[in-house]
Amino acid sequence: MQFDSFADFIAMGGYGFYVWLSFGSCALILLGILFSSLNDTKRIFSSVKQQAQREERIKKAKQEAGQ
């Protein structure tokens, strides 16, 4: 489908509101998923790091108790 002007492109044959609303909502949902995934990844890495530090402290305490 070809459009005569940019305004016709934005109007999308009278369906522009619905077309652009669907594109906008899809973009917002995808951005929400992206930020949520990045936040979850950061939280998981932090949890793994804390657990490794905790295990290291336990190991060190057992070694000191055995001496």
Number of C-alpha atoms within 10 A of each C-alpha: 4 6 12 7 9 9 10 13 14 15 16 16 9 11 10 15 11 12 13 14 11 12 11 12 11 12 12 12 12 12 12 12 12 12 12 12 12 12 11 12 12 11 12 12 11 12 12 11 12 12 12 12 12 12 12 12 12 12 12 12 11 11 10 9 8 7 5
